[in-house]
Amino acid sequence: GMTGCTLLVDPIIVAPSVTDRAGGSTFAIGLNDDPLFTGDLYLQWLWPAPGANPFGMRDGQGLRVQVR
């Protein structure tokens, strides 16, 4: 139902967020240091866009965060 959109990540964790007046948002992720977490995190944002497609949502390009 999201015509023109591509899901780039496996939605293992879905976490709602609220944007500020400029459209920015922050999201804190606590990472373990015992055992030490290293690797990559993949994120993608979805937001309501009534009328954009039958599902009424749009998606972002995705983001890879390297944790070293």
LINWO-V335737 format. One record per run of one state. SS is the DSSP state (a for helix, b for strand, c for the rest). FROM is the first residue (numbers start at 1). TO is the last residue. If there is no record, write none. Layout:
ss: <SS | SS>
from: <FROM | FROM>
to: <TO | TO>
This chain:
ss: <c | b | c | b | c | b | c | b | c | b | c | b | c>
from: <1 | 33 | 34 | 36 | 37 | 39 | 44 | 46 | 49 | 57 | 60 | 63 | 68>
to: <32 | 33 | 35 | 36 | 38 | 43 | 45 | 48 | 56 | 59 | 62 | 67 | 68>
